[in-house]
Amino acid sequence: MSKTRHPLLRGFFGFLFTVFLFLTVAGYNAYRLTSFDTVKNFAVPLFQELGFLSFLDNFYPQIMQLAQQNPDASLELPIPVRLDIKGRDVVNLSQAEIKEYLITSVLRTVYLHPEDLKLSKTDREKLGLLAAVLDIFNQSTHELIRMSTLVLLALSLVFLFPFLYLSLGFSKLSGLGASLLMVSLPAYASLYAARISLERTLAENRVALDNIAGSLRPLIFEVQMSYTVLLAAGLLLLFSGWATNLLLRERK
């Protein structure tokens, strides 16, 4: 039976390919956003804004004295996570540097072993959304997203082959380009709107949000770039398919 007799079947496979490609790209971005480096770059300034480890402002000299006297001893700190940090690890750090080092150590410990986080009800209320973020964004979630994204990618390829097979000639290019546009354009527009909204909020509320905004901007931009690449590829394929088909028709 000719391939031209299956427009509905071609549309069905094209729809499934587009849906699973959308989920694959979303999963890929979720995988990147749940990496430790991303969590650290976002959470460290947020912790600092919330005054986490503010006790160091008063006890920094004592901590440095203990670190110098016994560099091989573990530091005992009043925080909800046990850290295996020796005095020698912080002895040469400034007050700002030791605070960032300890926050990063807390994040790494919680990221690798979320069950080690012991937060009281008061601590959770103080941290608010960040406490939920620490519960969700960890290595286990990161690996689960990775495996799910690979499965979604495999399903996308499964539906791509019949979609291309049932498409005629250079319509394969325009059909694939249209799918890429349907995946990228809504997400790109939404992320662009999010960036504009963030800038507007910061302009209207000049409070202590600069550090947090500074970590949000690159996150939004990084995700937006992945959709920008898809958008550009979709436009290129779409117009290449149309132009080639038009040229072939004129030659006939």
C-alpha positions in Angstrom: 0.0 0.0 0.0 1.4 3.4 -0.9 2.7 5.7 1.7 0.5 8.5 0.4 -2.5 6.6 1.7 -1.6 7.0 5.3 -1.9 10.7 6.2 -3.7 9.9 9.4 -1.2 7.3 10.4 1.6 9.7 9.6 0.0 12.4 11.7 -0.5 9.9 14.6 3.2 9.0 14.7 4.1 12.6 14.2 2.0 13.6 17.2 3.5 10.9 19.4 7.0 11.8 18.3 6.4 15.5 19.2 4.9 14.7 22.6 7.8 12.4 23.6 10.4 14.7 22.2 8.8 17.5 24.3 9.1 15.3 27.4 12.6 14.3 26.5 13.8 17.9 26.2 12.0 18.8 29.5 13.6 15.8 31.1 17.1 16.8 29.8 16.7 20.3 31.3 15.4 18.8 34.6 18.4 16.6 34.7 20.7 19.6 34.2 18.9 21.6 36.8 19.1 18.9 39.4 22.8 18.5 39.2 24.8 19.4 42.3 26.5 22.4 40.6 23.2 23.9 39.6 21.7 23.3 43.1 24.8 24.8 44.7 24.9 27.9 42.4 21.2 28.6 43.3 21.1 27.6 46.9 24.3 29.2 48.3 23.2 32.8 47.7 19.7 31.9 48.9 21.1 30.5 52.1 23.2 33.6 52.5 20.2 35.8 52.1 18.3 33.8 54.7 21.1 34.3 57.2 22.0 30.6 57.4 25.1 30.1 59.6 24.7 33.6 60.9 26.2 32.4 64.2 29.6 32.6 62.5 29.4 36.4 62.6 29.9 36.2 66.4 31.9 33.0 66.7 34.3 33.2 63.8 37.3 34.1 66.0 36.7 31.2 68.3 36.3 28.8 65.4 39.6 30.0 63.9 41.3 29.6 67.2 40.1 26.0 67.6 41.1 25.2 64.0 44.6 26.6 64.6 45.0 24.8 67.9 43.8 21.4 66.7 43.7 21.2 62.9 43.0 17.5 62.9 39.9 17.7 65.1 36.4 17.7 63.6 34.5 20.9 64.0 31.3 20.7 66.0 28.8 23.1 64.6 25.1 23.8 65.6 23.7 22.9 62.2 21.1 20.2 61.2 23.6 18.1 59.3 26.7 16.4 60.6 29.8 17.4 58.6 33.2 15.8 58.7 35.2 19.0 58.5 38.6 19.3 60.1 40.1 22.4 61.5 42.7 22.4 58.7 40.0 22.6 56.1 39.0 26.1 57.2 42.0 27.5 59.0 43.0 29.8 56.1 39.6 30.9 55.1 38.1 34.4 55.7 34.7 34.7 57.5 32.9 35.0 54.2 34.8 32.1 52.7 34.2 29.8 55.6 30.5 30.5 55.5 30.3 29.7 51.8 32.5 26.6 52.4 30.2 25.3 55.1 27.0 26.0 53.2 28.4 24.1 50.2 29.4 21.2 52.5 25.9 21.1 53.9 24.4 21.1 50.4 26.7 18.4 49.2 25.9 16.2 52.2 22.2 16.7 51.8 22.4 16.2 48.0 24.2 12.8 48.4 22.4 11.7 51.6 19.1 13.6 52.0 18.1 11.3 54.9 20.9 12.9 56.9 19.1 16.3 57.0 17.5 16.8 60.4 15.3 19.9 60.4 13.0 20.9 63.2 9.6 22.3 62.5 10.9 25.8 63.2 13.8 25.4 60.8 11.5 24.2 58.0 9.2 27.1 58.5 12.2 29.5 58.4 13.6 27.9 55.2 10.2 27.6 53.6 10.4 26.6 50.0 14.1 25.9 50.2 13.5 23.0 52.6 11.2 21.4 50.0 13.9 22.0 47.4 16.5 20.2 49.5 14.1 17.3 49.9 13.6 17.0 46.1 16.8 18.1 44.5 19.2 15.3 45.4 21.3 12.7 43.7 18.6 10.1 43.8 16.2 12.4 42.0 18.9 13.4 39.5 19.6 9.7 38.6 15.9 9.0 38.3 15.4 11.9 35.9 18.4 10.7 33.9 17.0 7.2 33.5 13.5 8.5 32.7 14.9 10.9 30.1 16.8 8.0 28.4 13.5 6.0 28.2 11.7 9.0 26.8 14.5 9.5 24.2 14.2 5.9 23.1 10.4 6.3 22.7 10.9 9.4 20.7 13.2 7.6 18.3 10.7 4.7 18.1 8.0 7.0 16.8 10.4 9.1 14.7 11.2 6.3 12.3 7.6 5.5 11.1 6.9 9.2 11.1 9.8 9.8 8.6 9.0 6.6 6.7 5.4 7.7 6.0 6.5 11.2 5.0 7.2 11.8 1.3 10.5 13.1 -0.1 11.7 16.4 1.5 8.5 16.6 3.5 10.5 14.6 6.0 12.5 17.8 6.7 9.6 20.1 7.0 7.6 17.6 9.1 10.6 17.2 11.5 11.1 20.9 11.6 7.4 21.5 12.5 7.7 19.0 15.3 10.8 20.8 16.6 8.9 24.1 16.5 6.0 22.7 18.4 8.4 21.5 21.1 10.5 24.6 21.4 8.3 27.6 20.7 5.9 27.4 23.7 8.7 26.7 26.1 10.9 29.4 24.6 8.1 32.0 24.9 7.3 30.9 28.5 11.0 31.2 29.6 11.3 34.6 27.8 8.2 35.8 29.7 9.7 34.5 33.0 12.9 36.4 32.4 11.0 39.6 31.7 8.8 39.1 34.8 11.9 38.5 36.9 13.5 41.7 35.7 10.3 43.7 36.3 10.0 42.3 39.8 13.5 43.3 40.6 13.0 46.7 39.2 9.9 47.3 41.3 11.2 45.7 44.5 14.8 46.8 45.1 15.4 44.7 48.2 18.0 42.1 49.0 17.3 39.9 46.0 20.3 40.6 43.9 22.2 37.5 44.8 19.1 35.3 44.3 18.3 36.9 41.0 21.9 36.5 40.0 21.6 32.8 40.3 18.1 32.6 38.7 19.1 34.5 35.6 21.7 32.0 34.3 19.4 29.1 35.1 16.6 30.5 33.0 19.0 31.5 30.3 20.6 28.1 30.2 17.3 26.3 29.8 16.1 28.9 27.3 19.3 28.2 25.2 18.4 24.6 24.7 15.0 25.6 23.3 16.7 28.3 21.2 18.8 25.6 19.5 15.7 23.5 18.8 13.8 26.5 17.5 16.6 27.5 15.1 16.9 23.8 13.9 13.2 23.6 13.5 13.0 26.7 11.4 16.0 25.6 9.3 14.4 22.2 8.6 11.0 23.5 8.0 12.1 26.1 5.4 14.6 23.7 3.8 11.8 21.2 3.2 9.4 23.8 1.8 12.0 25.4 -0.4 13.3 22.1 -1.8 9.8 20.8 -2.6 8.9 24.2 -4.2 12.1 24.1 -6.3 11.3 20.5 -7.5 7.8 21.4 -8.4 9.0 24.4 -10.5 11.4 22.2 -12.4 8.7 19.8 -13.3 
